């Protein structure tokens, strides 16, 4: 047990030490990413906020992330509802096919989408990245929403039918409020995945810069690296905040439905 604790501690240090170094070098008054530090400064954050290309990349990434989160969560609601409530021919195969992007290498998905889009004569841009991110994020949304729909008490739905509610009104007034924490979790997780995703954006963005692609391109210029460190610090804080909110709503949903917590995002 003692060696297992040592291994777990070493693994966590190896995994998170580079992230802890981000704010250190983001406030370092020097362009060389190395010790010893040269002093404290905030000019890299000012340089980051004054970069118009970065502002455009952030705007594009936010549009893509919000669109992908909303679309993938809507598709996830329909798929999770169908998978947990109804039985139909080929159900296992259809659900497995939808979840396939979870196990496929992203570069294969990106190259395949690129070939299809170019073959159809379509131009690359923000909307093609949204399409790719929806494909990647939908399985995650379904996995989260499956848990939310499975924990529903079906007697509440049947009681609504007995009281004269239609299927649509029951879904809108009874089911959706009960799975709302799962929907919020799906939105936040999908947003985070889309915002951080690089491979799909690299192949499908065309001339429209996205944040991960912009960061990758800036590492060719050593003088730009400290500003990227400052940007990375803000992105880490944003990701932690979104994941914490998603975990809060996940636990709230489990507590509300009376289910048993078997794990979480964090």
ChimeraX commands (.cxc) that place a marker at each C-alpha (Angstrom):
marker #1 position 0.00,0.00,0.00 radius 0.5
marker #1 position 2.87,2.38,0.81 radius 0.5
marker #1 position 4.48,1.87,-2.62 radius 0.5
marker #1 position 1.12,2.37,-4.27 radius 0.5
marker #1 position 0.77,5.76,-2.54 radius 0.5
marker #1 position 4.29,6.71,-3.66 radius 0.5
marker #1 position 3.44,5.68,-7.23 radius 0.5
marker #1 position 0.16,7.64,-7.18 radius 0.5
marker #1 position 1.92,10.74,-5.82 radius 0.5
marker #1 position 4.69,10.48,-8.44 radius 0.5
marker #1 position 2.13,10.05,-11.20 radius 0.5
marker #1 position 0.20,13.14,-10.11 radius 0.5
marker #1 position 3.38,15.21,-9.88 radius 0.5
marker #1 position 4.47,14.06,-13.35 radius 0.5
marker #1 position 1.02,14.83,-14.76 radius 0.5
marker #1 position 0.36,18.24,-13.19 radius 0.5
marker #1 position 3.83,19.74,-12.66 radius 0.5
marker #1 position 3.94,21.19,-16.23 radius 0.5
marker #1 position 0.57,22.86,-15.62 radius 0.5
marker #1 position 1.84,24.37,-12.37 radius 0.5
marker #1 position 4.80,25.83,-14.27 radius 0.5
marker #1 position 2.51,27.80,-16.60 radius 0.5
marker #1 position 1.70,30.67,-14.20 radius 0.5
marker #1 position 5.32,30.78,-13.02 radius 0.5
marker #1 position 6.67,31.52,-16.50 radius 0.5
marker #1 position 3.60,33.63,-17.39 radius 0.5
marker #1 position 4.70,36.15,-14.74 radius 0.5
marker #1 position 8.43,35.78,-15.47 radius 0.5
marker #1 position 10.14,38.89,-16.90 radius 0.5
marker #1 position 12.08,37.07,-19.58 radius 0.5
marker #1 position 11.57,35.46,-22.98 radius 0.5
marker #1 position 13.56,32.31,-22.14 radius 0.5
marker #1 position 11.48,29.55,-20.56 radius 0.5
marker #1 position 14.07,28.37,-18.06 radius 0.5
marker #1 position 15.28,28.84,-14.51 radius 0.5
marker #1 position 16.44,31.03,-12.84 radius 0.5
marker #1 position 13.59,33.52,-13.18 radius 0.5
marker #1 position 14.31,37.12,-14.14 radius 0.5
marker #1 position 11.66,38.86,-12.07 radius 0.5
marker #1 position 7.92,39.51,-11.84 radius 0.5
marker #1 position 5.93,41.12,-14.68 radius 0.5
marker #1 position 2.42,41.26,-16.10 radius 0.5
marker #1 position 3.41,42.56,-19.54 radius 0.5
marker #1 position 2.80,39.19,-21.21 radius 0.5
marker #1 position -0.86,39.39,-20.25 radius 0.5
marker #1 position -1.04,42.93,-21.66 radius 0.5
marker #1 position 0.65,41.72,-24.85 radius 0.5
marker #1 position -1.82,38.85,-25.09 radius 0.5
marker #1 position -4.87,41.10,-24.72 radius 0.5
marker #1 position -3.51,43.55,-27.30 radius 0.5
marker #1 position -3.09,40.94,-30.06 radius 0.5
marker #1 position -5.84,41.27,-32.75 radius 0.5
marker #1 position -5.06,37.87,-34.33 radius 0.5
marker #1 position -5.43,36.21,-30.95 radius 0.5
marker #1 position -8.70,38.06,-30.38 radius 0.5
marker #1 position -10.04,36.71,-33.69 radius 0.5
marker #1 position -8.91,33.19,-32.80 radius 0.5
marker #1 position -10.62,33.41,-29.40 radius 0.5
marker #1 position -13.82,34.72,-31.03 radius 0.5
marker #1 position -13.84,31.88,-33.58 radius 0.5
marker #1 position -13.15,29.27,-30.90 radius 0.5
marker #1 position -15.95,30.58,-28.68 radius 0.5
marker #1 position -18.42,30.51,-31.59 radius 0.5
marker #1 position -17.36,26.97,-32.44 radius 0.5
marker #1 position -17.41,25.76,-28.83 radius 0.5
marker #1 position -20.84,27.22,-28.02 radius 0.5
marker #1 position -22.34,25.89,-31.26 radius 0.5
marker #1 position -20.81,22.44,-30.83 radius 0.5
marker #1 position -21.92,22.26,-27.18 radius 0.5
marker #1 position -25.53,23.17,-27.98 radius 0.5
marker #1 position -25.83,20.90,-31.04 radius 0.5
marker #1 position -24.10,17.90,-29.48 radius 0.5
marker #1 position -26.18,18.23,-26.29 radius 0.5
marker #1 position -29.43,18.39,-28.30 radius 0.5
marker #1 position -28.42,15.30,-30.27 radius 0.5
marker #1 position -27.33,13.67,-27.01 radius 0.5
marker #1 position -30.74,14.29,-25.44 radius 0.5
marker #1 position -32.54,12.59,-28.32 radius 0.5
marker #1 position -30.10,9.65,-28.48 radius 0.5
marker #1 position -29.97,9.10,-24.71 radius 0.5
marker #1 position -33.77,9.28,-24.44 radius 0.5
marker #1 position -34.19,6.73,-27.20 radius 0.5
marker #1 position -31.48,4.42,-25.83 radius 0.5
marker #1 position -32.78,4.39,-22.25 radius 0.5
marker #1 position -36.54,4.44,-22.85 radius 0.5
marker #1 position -37.26,2.44,-26.01 radius 0.5
marker #1 position -36.32,-0.88,-27.56 radius 0.5
marker #1 position -36.01,-1.08,-31.35 radius 0.5
marker #1 position -34.28,-3.34,-33.90 radius 0.5
marker #1 position -30.54,-2.76,-34.15 radius 0.5
marker #1 position -30.46,-0.60,-31.02 radius 0.5
marker #1 position -27.08,-1.90,-29.83 radius 0.5
marker #1 position -25.43,-1.47,-33.21 radius 0.5
marker #1 position -26.83,2.02,-33.75 radius 0.5
marker #1 position -25.74,3.22,-30.30 radius 0.5
marker #1 position -22.32,1.64,-30.80 radius 0.5
marker #1 position -21.93,3.38,-34.16 radius 0.5
marker #1 position -22.83,6.75,-32.60 radius 0.5
marker #1 position -20.27,6.20,-29.82 radius 0.5
marker #1 position -17.55,5.11,-32.27 radius 0.5
marker #1 position -15.72,8.51,-32.33 radius 0.5
marker #1 position -14.75,7.85,-28.70 radius 0.5
marker #1 position -12.36,5.10,-29.78 radius 0.5
marker #1 position -11.37,6.28,-33.26 radius 0.5
marker #1 position -8.13,8.30,-33.57 radius 0.5
marker #1 position -9.06,11.93,-34.11 radius 0.5
marker #1 position -6.62,12.29,-36.99 radius 0.5
marker #1 position -8.50,9.53,-38.86 radius 0.5
marker #1 position -11.80,11.32,-38.25 radius 0.5
marker #1 position -10.30,14.65,-39.35 radius 0.5
marker #1 position -8.76,13.29,-42.54 radius 0.5
marker #1 position -11.97,11.44,-43.41 radius 0.5
marker #1 position -14.10,14.54,-42.90 radius 0.5
marker #1 position -11.64,16.62,-44.91 radius 0.5
marker #1 position -11.83,14.17,-47.81 radius 0.5
marker #1 position -15.63,14.11,-47.76 radius 0.5
marker #1 position -15.99,17.89,-47.57 radius 0.5
marker #1 position -13.48,18.55,-50.33 radius 0.5
marker #1 position -15.07,15.82,-52.44 radius 0.5
marker #1 position -18.41,17.60,-52.12 radius 0.5
marker #1 position -16.78,20.84,-53.18 radius 0.5
marker #1 position -17.49,22.60,-49.90 radius 0.5
marker #1 position -15.27,25.37,-48.57 radius 0.5
marker #1 position -13.58,25.02,-45.21 radius 0.5
marker #1 position -14.32,27.43,-42.38 radius 0.5
marker #1 position -15.90,27.76,-38.96 radius 0.5
marker #1 position -18.95,25.70,-39.84 radius 0.5
marker #1 position -16.86,22.70,-40.93 radius 0.5
marker #1 position -15.02,22.79,-37.59 radius 0.5
marker #1 position -18.39,22.91,-35.82 radius 0.5
marker #1 position -19.45,19.84,-37.80 radius 0.5
marker #1 position -16.32,17.96,-36.76 radius 0.5
marker #1 position -16.60,19.00,-33.12 radius 0.5
marker #1 position -20.25,17.94,-32.95 radius 0.5
marker #1 position -19.17,14.52,-34.21 radius 0.5
marker #1 position -16.51,14.33,-31.48 radius 0.5
marker #1 position -18.57,15.82,-28.62 radius 0.5
marker #1 position -21.87,13.98,-29.18 radius 0.5
marker #1 position -20.64,10.64,-27.71 radius 0.5
marker #1 position -19.52,12.45,-24.54 radius 0.5
marker #1 position -22.91,14.16,-24.31 radius 0.5
marker #1 position -24.69,10.83,-24.73 radius 0.5
marker #1 position -22.55,9.18,-22.04 radius 0.5
marker #1 position -23.43,11.94,-19.57 radius 0.5
marker #1 position -27.12,12.09,-20.48 radius 0.5
marker #1 position -27.53,8.30,-20.44 radius 0.5
marker #1 position -26.80,8.39,-16.72 radius 0.5
marker #1 position -29.29,11.22,-16.21 radius 0.5
marker #1 position -32.09,9.48,-18.12 radius 0.5
marker #1 position -31.44,6.08,-16.52 radius 0.5
marker #1 position -31.89,7.54,-13.05 radius 0.5
marker #1 position -35.39,8.85,-13.86 radius 0.5
marker #1 position -38.34,7.34,-12.01 radius 0.5
marker #1 position -40.58,6.06,-14.81 radius 0.5
marker #1 position -43.63,6.20,-12.52 radius 0.5
marker #1 position -43.51,10.01,-12.70 radius 0.5
marker #1 position -43.86,9.83,-16.46 radius 0.5
marker #1 position -46.72,7.34,-16.22 radius 0.5
marker #1 position -48.47,9.51,-13.64 radius 0.5
marker #1 position -48.29,12.49,-16.03 radius 0.5
marker #1 position -49.90,10.37,-18.77 radius 0.5
marker #1 position -52.67,9.33,-16.37 radius 0.5
marker #1 position -53.35,12.99,-15.57 radius 0.5
marker #1 position -53.90,13.80,-19.24 radius 0.5
marker #1 position -50.52,15.12,-20.34 radius 0.5
marker #1 position -49.32,14.32,-23.84 radius 0.5
marker #1 position -45.93,12.77,-24.58 radius 0.5
marker #1 position -44.53,16.12,-25.68 radius 0.5
marker #1 position -45.80,18.05,-22.66 radius 0.5
marker #1 position -44.59,15.30,-20.31 radius 0.5
marker #1 position -41.15,15.43,-21.87 radius 0.5
marker #1 position -41.05,19.24,-21.64 radius 0.5
marker #1 position -42.58,19.69,-18.17 radius 0.5
marker #1 position -41.47,16.55,-16.30 radius 0.5
marker #1 position -38.50,14.86,-17.93 radius 0.5
marker #1 position -36.37,17.82,-19.04 radius 0.5
marker #1 position -36.42,19.55,-15.61 radius 0.5
marker #1 position -35.36,16.29,-13.94 radius 0.5
marker #1 position -32.41,15.79,-16.32 radius 0.5
marker #1 position -31.47,19.50,-16.36 radius 0.5
marker #1 position -28.29,18.94,-14.27 radius 0.5
marker #1 position -27.14,16.36,-16.80 radius 0.5
marker #1 position -27.89,18.77,-19.66 radius 0.5
marker #1 position -25.83,21.50,-18.01 radius 0.5
marker #1 position -22.97,19.05,-17.42 radius 0.5
marker #1 position -23.13,17.96,-21.06 radius 0.5
marker #1 position -23.04,21.56,-22.27 radius 0.5
marker #1 position -20.02,22.41,-20.14 radius 0.5
marker #1 position -18.05,19.27,-20.95 radius 0.5
marker #1 position -18.77,19.61,-24.67 radius 0.5
marker #1 position -17.78,23.28,-24.56 radius 0.5
marker #1 position -14.48,22.42,-22.86 radius 0.5
marker #1 position -13.68,19.58,-25.29 radius 0.5
marker #1 position -14.43,21.76,-28.31 radius 0.5
marker #1 position -12.46,24.73,-26.98 radius 0.5
marker #1 position -9.35,22.57,-26.40 radius 0.5
marker #1 position -9.60,20.42,-29.55 radius 0.5
marker #1 position -6.74,20.85,-32.02 radius 0.5
marker #1 position -6.62,18.09,-34.66 radius 0.5
marker #1 position -10.11,18.59,-36.14 radius 0.5
marker #1 position -9.61,22.37,-36.19 radius 0.5
marker #1 position -6.17,22.04,-37.79 radius 0.5
marker #1 position -7.56,20.08,-40.75 radius 0.5
marker #1 position -10.98,21.72,-41.16 radius 0.5
marker #1 position -10.55,25.40,-40.20 radius 0.5
marker #1 position -9.24,26.55,-43.57 radius 0.5
marker #1 position -8.11,30.18,-43.25 radius 0.5
marker #1 position -10.14,30.83,-40.09 radius 0.5
marker #1 position -7.81,30.74,-37.06 radius 0.5
marker #1 position -8.92,28.92,-33.92 radius 0.5
marker #1 position -7.30,29.20,-30.52 radius 0.5
marker #1 position -5.48,25.83,-30.41 radius 0.5
marker #1 position -4.19,26.26,-33.98 radius 0.5
marker #1 position -3.03,29.80,-33.18 radius 0.5
marker #1 position -1.17,28.59,-30.09 radius 0.5
marker #1 position 0.52,25.85,-32.11 radius 0.5
marker #1 position 1.63,28.32,-34.76 radius 0.5
marker #1 position 3.12,30.74,-32.21 radius 0.5
marker #1 position 5.57,28.20,-30.78 radius 0.5
marker #1 position 7.73,28.76,-33.88 radius 0.5
marker #1 position 8.58,32.20,-32.50 radius 0.5
marker #1 position 10.46,32.12,-29.16 radius 0.5
marker #1 position 9.55,35.73,-28.35 radius 0.5
marker #1 position 5.85,34.83,-28.45 radius 0.5
marker #1 position 6.11,31.90,-26.03 radius 0.5
marker #1 position 5.72,33.91,-22.75 radius 0.5
marker #1 position 2.43,35.38,-24.00 radius 0.5
marker #1 position 1.29,31.85,-24.82 radius 0.5
marker #1 position 2.17,30.86,-21.27 radius 0.5
marker #1 position -0.05,33.69,-20.03 radius 0.5
marker #1 position -2.84,32.51,-22.32 radius 0.5
marker #1 position -2.37,28.93,-21.14 radius 0.5
marker #1 position -2.73,30.05,-17.54 radius 0.5
marker #1 position -6.11,31.62,-18.29 radius 0.5
marker #1 position -7.23,28.55,-20.27 radius 0.5
marker #1 position -6.33,26.21,-17.41 radius 0.5
marker #1 position -8.33,28.35,-14.98 radius 0.5
marker #1 position -11.28,28.39,-17.39 radius 0.5
marker #1 position -11.16,24.62,-17.90 radius 0.5
marker #1 position -10.98,23.93,-14.16 radius 0.5
marker #1 position -13.89,26.29,-13.52 radius 0.5
marker #1 position -16.09,24.70,-16.20 radius 0.5
marker #1 position -15.29,21.16,-15.06 radius 0.5
marker #1 position -16.01,22.09,-11.43 radius 0.5
marker #1 position -19.39,23.54,-12.44 radius 0.5
marker #1 position -20.16,20.42,-14.49 radius 0.5
marker #1 position -19.25,18.19,-11.54 radius 0.5
marker #1 position -21.45,20.25,-9.23 radius 0.5
marker #1 position -24.46,19.82,-11.50 radius 0.5
marker #1 position -23.69,16.12,-11.99 radius 0.5
marker #1 position -23.69,15.49,-8.25 radius 0.5
marker #1 position -26.76,17.67,-7.80 radius 0.5
marker #1 position -28.59,15.62,-10.42 radius 0.5
marker #1 position -27.64,12.33,-8.72 radius 0.5
marker #1 position -28.73,13.64,-5.33 radius 0.5
marker #1 position -31.99,14.93,-6.77 radius 0.5
marker #1 position -32.83,11.57,-8.32 radius 0.5
marker #1 position -31.72,9.58,-5.27 radius 0.5
marker #1 position -29.10,7.64,-7.25 radius 0.5
marker #1 position -25.71,6.39,-6.13 radius 0.5
marker #1 position -22.59,8.32,-7.06 radius 0.5
marker #1 position -20.12,5.96,-8.74 radius 0.5
marker #1 position -17.57,8.52,-9.92 radius 0.5
marker #1 position -17.28,11.91,-11.54 radius 0.5
marker #1 position -15.45,14.20,-13.92 radius 0.5
marker #1 position -12.90,15.45,-11.37 radius 0.5
marker link #1:1,2 radius 0.2
marker link #1:2,3 radius 0.2
marker link #1:3,4 radius 0.2
marker link #1:4,5 radius 0.2
marker link #1:5,6 radius 0.2
marker link #1:6,7 radius 0.2
marker link #1:7,8 radius 0.2
marker link #1:8,9 radius 0.2
marker link #1:9,10 radius 0.2
marker link #1:10,11 radius 0.2
marker link #1:11,12 radius 0.2
marker link #1:12,13 radius 0.2
marker link #1:13,14 radius 0.2
marker link #1:14,15 radius 0.2
marker link #1:15,16 radius 0.2
marker link #1:16,17 radius 0.2
marker link #1:17,18 radius 0.2
marker link #1:18,19 radius 0.2
marker link #1:19,20 radius 0.2
marker link #1:20,21 radius 0.2
marker link #1:21,22 radius 0.2
marker link #1:22,23 radius 0.2
marker link #1:23,24 radius 0.2
marker link #1:24,25 radius 0.2
marker link #1:25,26 radius 0.2
marker link #1:26,27 radius 0.2
marker link #1:27,28 radius 0.2
marker link #1:28,29 radius 0.2
marker link #1:29,30 radius 0.2
marker link #1:30,31 radius 0.2
marker link #1:31,32 radius 0.2
marker link #1:32,33 radius 0.2
marker link #1:33,34 radius 0.2
marker link #1:34,35 radius 0.2
marker link #1:35,36 radius 0.2
marker link #1:36,37 radius 0.2
marker link #1:37,38 radius 0.2
marker link #1:38,39 radius 0.2
marker link #1:39,40 radius 0.2
marker link #1:40,41 radius 0.2
marker link #1:41,42 radius 0.2
marker link #1:42,43 radius 0.2
marker link #1:43,44 radius 0.2
marker link #1:44,45 radius 0.2
marker link #1:45,46 radius 0.2
marker link #1:46,47 radius 0.2
marker link #1:47,48 radius 0.2
marker link #1:48,49 radius 0.2
marker link #1:49,50 radius 0.2
marker link #1:50,51 radius 0.2
marker link #1:51,52 radius 0.2
marker link #1:52,53 radius 0.2
marker link #1:53,54 radius 0.2
marker link #1:54,55 radius 0.2
marker link #1:55,56 radius 0.2
marker link #1:56,57 radius 0.2
marker link #1:57,58 radius 0.2
marker link #1:58,59 radius 0.2
marker link #1:59,60 radius 0.2
marker link #1:60,61 radius 0.2
marker link #1:61,62 radius 0.2
marker link #1:62,63 radius 0.2
marker link #1:63,64 radius 0.2
marker link #1:64,65 radius 0.2
marker link #1:65,66 radius 0.2
marker link #1:66,67 radius 0.2
marker link #1:67,68 radius 0.2
marker link #1:68,69 radius 0.2
marker link #1:69,70 radius 0.2
marker link #1:70,71 radius 0.2
marker link #1:71,72 radius 0.2
marker link #1:72,73 radius 0.2
marker link #1:73,74 radius 0.2
marker link #1:74,75 radius 0.2
marker link #1:75,76 radius 0.2
marker link #1:76,77 radius 0.2
marker link #1:77,78 radius 0.2
marker link #1:78,79 radius 0.2
marker link #1:79,80 radius 0.2
marker link #1:80,81 radius 0.2
marker link #1:81,82 radius 0.2
marker link #1:82,83 radius 0.2
marker link #1:83,84 radius 0.2
marker link #1:84,85 radius 0.2
marker link #1:85,86 radius 0.2
marker link #1:86,87 radius 0.2
marker link #1:87,88 radius 0.2
marker link #1:88,89 radius 0.2
marker link #1:89,90 radius 0.2
marker link #1:90,91 radius 0.2
marker link #1:91,92 radius 0.2
marker link #1:92,93 radius 0.2
marker link #1:93,94 radius 0.2
marker link #1:94,95 radius 0.2
marker link #1:95,96 radius 0.2
marker link #1:96,97 radius 0.2
marker link #1:97,98 radius 0.2
marker link #1:98,99 radius 0.2
marker link #1:99,100 radius 0.2
marker link #1:100,101 radius 0.2
marker link #1:101,102 radius 0.2
marker link #1:102,103 radius 0.2
marker link #1:103,104 radius 0.2
marker link #1:104,105 radius 0.2
marker link #1:105,106 radius 0.2
marker link #1:106,107 radius 0.2
marker link #1:107,108 radius 0.2
marker link #1:108,109 radius 0.2
marker link #1:109,110 radius 0.2
marker link #1:110,111 radius 0.2
marker link #1:111,112 radius 0.2
marker link #1:112,113 radius 0.2
marker link #1:113,114 radius 0.2
marker link #1:114,115 radius 0.2
marker link #1:115,116 radius 0.2
marker link #1:116,117 radius 0.2
marker link #1:117,118 radius 0.2
marker link #1:118,119 radius 0.2
marker link #1:119,120 radius 0.2
marker link #1:120,121 radius 0.2
marker link #1:121,122 radius 0.2
marker link #1:122,123 radius 0.2
marker link #1:123,124 radius 0.2
marker link #1:124,125 radius 0.2
marker link #1:125,126 radius 0.2
marker link #1:126,127 radius 0.2
marker link #1:127,128 radius 0.2
marker link #1:128,129 radius 0.2
marker link #1:129,130 radius 0.2
marker link #1:130,131 radius 0.2
marker link #1:131,132 radius 0.2
marker link #1:132,133 radius 0.2
marker link #1:133,134 radius 0.2
marker link #1:134,135 radius 0.2
marker link #1:135,136 radius 0.2
marker link #1:136,137 radius 0.2
marker link #1:137,138 radius 0.2
marker link #1:138,139 radius 0.2
marker link #1:139,140 radius 0.2
marker link #1:140,141 radius 0.2
marker link #1:141,142 radius 0.2
marker link #1:142,143 radius 0.2
marker link #1:143,144 radius 0.2
marker link #1:144,145 radius 0.2
marker link #1:145,146 radius 0.2
marker link #1:146,147 radius 0.2
marker link #1:147,148 radius 0.2
marker link #1:148,149 radius 0.2
marker link #1:149,150 radius 0.2
marker link #1:150,151 radius 0.2
marker link #1:151,152 radius 0.2
marker link #1:152,153 radius 0.2
marker link #1:153,154 radius 0.2
marker link #1:154,155 radius 0.2
marker link #1:155,156 radius 0.2
marker link #1:156,157 radius 0.2
marker link #1:157,158 radius 0.2
marker link #1:158,159 radius 0.2
marker link #1:159,160 radius 0.2
marker link #1:160,161 radius 0.2
marker link #1:161,162 radius 0.2
marker link #1:162,163 radius 0.2
marker link #1:163,164 radius 0.2
marker link #1:164,165 radius 0.2
marker link #1:165,166 radius 0.2
marker link #1:166,167 radius 0.2
marker link #1:167,168 radius 0.2
marker link #1:168,169 radius 0.2
marker link #1:169,170 radius 0.2
marker link #1:170,171 radius 0.2
marker link #1:171,172 radius 0.2
marker link #1:172,173 radius 0.2
marker link #1:173,174 radius 0.2
marker link #1:174,175 radius 0.2
marker link #1:175,176 radius 0.2
marker link #1:176,177 radius 0.2
marker link #1:177,178 radius 0.2
marker link #1:178,179 radius 0.2
marker link #1:179,180 radius 0.2
marker link #1:180,181 radius 0.2
marker link #1:181,182 radius 0.2
marker link #1:182,183 radius 0.2
marker link #1:183,184 radius 0.2
marker link #1:184,185 radius 0.2
marker link #1:185,186 radius 0.2
marker link #1:186,187 radius 0.2
marker link #1:187,188 radius 0.2
marker link #1:188,189 radius 0.2
marker link #1:189,190 radius 0.2
marker link #1:190,191 radius 0.2
marker link #1:191,192 radius 0.2
marker link #1:192,193 radius 0.2
marker link #1:193,194 radius 0.2
marker link #1:194,195 radius 0.2
marker link #1:195,196 radius 0.2
marker link #1:196,197 radius 0.2
marker link #1:197,198 radius 0.2
marker link #1:198,199 radius 0.2
marker link #1:199,200 radius 0.2
marker link #1:200,201 radius 0.2
marker link #1:201,202 radius 0.2
marker link #1:202,203 radius 0.2
marker link #1:203,204 radius 0.2
marker link #1:204,205 radius 0.2
marker link #1:205,206 radius 0.2
marker link #1:206,207 radius 0.2
marker link #1:207,208 radius 0.2
marker link #1:208,209 radius 0.2
marker link #1:209,210 radius 0.2
marker link #1:210,211 radius 0.2
marker link #1:211,212 radius 0.2
marker link #1:212,213 radius 0.2
marker link #1:213,214 radius 0.2
marker link #1:214,215 radius 0.2
marker link #1:215,216 radius 0.2
marker link #1:216,217 radius 0.2
marker link #1:217,218 radius 0.2
marker link #1:218,219 radius 0.2
marker link #1:219,220 radius 0.2
marker link #1:220,221 radius 0.2
marker link #1:221,222 radius 0.2
marker link #1:222,223 radius 0.2
marker link #1:223,224 radius 0.2
marker link #1:224,225 radius 0.2
marker link #1:225,226 radius 0.2
marker link #1:226,227 radius 0.2
marker link #1:227,228 radius 0.2
marker link #1:228,229 radius 0.2
marker link #1:229,230 radius 0.2
marker link #1:230,231 radius 0.2
marker link #1:231,232 radius 0.2
marker link #1:232,233 radius 0.2
marker link #1:233,234 radius 0.2
marker link #1:234,235 radius 0.2
marker link #1:235,236 radius 0.2
marker link #1:236,237 radius 0.2
marker link #1:237,238 radius 0.2
marker link #1:238,239 radius 0.2
marker link #1:239,240 radius 0.2
marker link #1:240,241 radius 0.2
marker link #1:241,242 radius 0.2
marker link #1:242,243 radius 0.2
marker link #1:243,244 radius 0.2
marker link #1:244,245 radius 0.2
marker link #1:245,246 radius 0.2
marker link #1:246,247 radius 0.2
marker link #1:247,248 radius 0.2
marker link #1:248,249 radius 0.2
marker link #1:249,250 radius 0.2
marker link #1:250,251 radius 0.2
marker link #1:251,252 radius 0.2
marker link #1:252,253 radius 0.2
marker link #1:253,254 radius 0.2
marker link #1:254,255 radius 0.2
marker link #1:255,256 radius 0.2
marker link #1:256,257 radius 0.2
marker link #1:257,258 radius 0.2
marker link #1:258,259 radius 0.2
marker link #1:259,260 radius 0.2
marker link #1:260,261 radius 0.2
marker link #1:261,262 radius 0.2
marker link #1:262,263 radius 0.2
marker link #1:263,264 radius 0.2
marker link #1:264,265 radius 0.2
marker link #1:265,266 radius 0.2
view
